[in-house]
Amino acid sequence: MSDSPSDAPPATRLRTMHPLLKFALELGPLVVFFVANGRGGIYLATGAFMVATFAALAVMWIIARKIAVMPLVSAGVVLVFGTLTLVLQDDHFIKMKPTLVNALFGGALLAGLWLRKPLLPYVLGDVFVLTDQGWRELTIRWGVFFLVMAVLNEIVWRNVSTDTWVAFKTFGYLPLTLIFAMAQVPLMTRHAPPESKGEG
């Protein structure tokens, strides 16, 4: 009962993760995956990727005391598909993991929009403030982007060597996502509520 309003801002700041740190925690497991694949092959890389993924989640929890939905879902799929890859000694499972995750995210975003229950505000609403139309347009763009990335992953892993696919997953997927995210800034600026624009 000793909590007071003045205690709230520091608590809130503790739950905010610096964007560069967030980027490093997302990139880290991919770099581990790439290095381990080069040294010991796809199965060693899969095991290392699983460990690094959950280590990154642990760091996120320690720093922010919460884990975003998308990294949590992705980690769950990594656990399932990584385990199947190692137990069955079949690398098709870990290669299909990005396809499933992206298709799941894209399908969920577009289905939520169709059901008039947009999901993106729940994911990004504590970071950005947009009009309803802005959330709608941004949701459509991200939904389509995730589906395109799912198709792209299928094309890549089915037509190139394992090492090339690993390189694509490490150095292609995240940069493409960042470029796409930055390309959405004009839309988010255009659809910021008037009061938010005034504050800037």
Beta strands, then each sheet from edge to edge (+ up, - down):
end
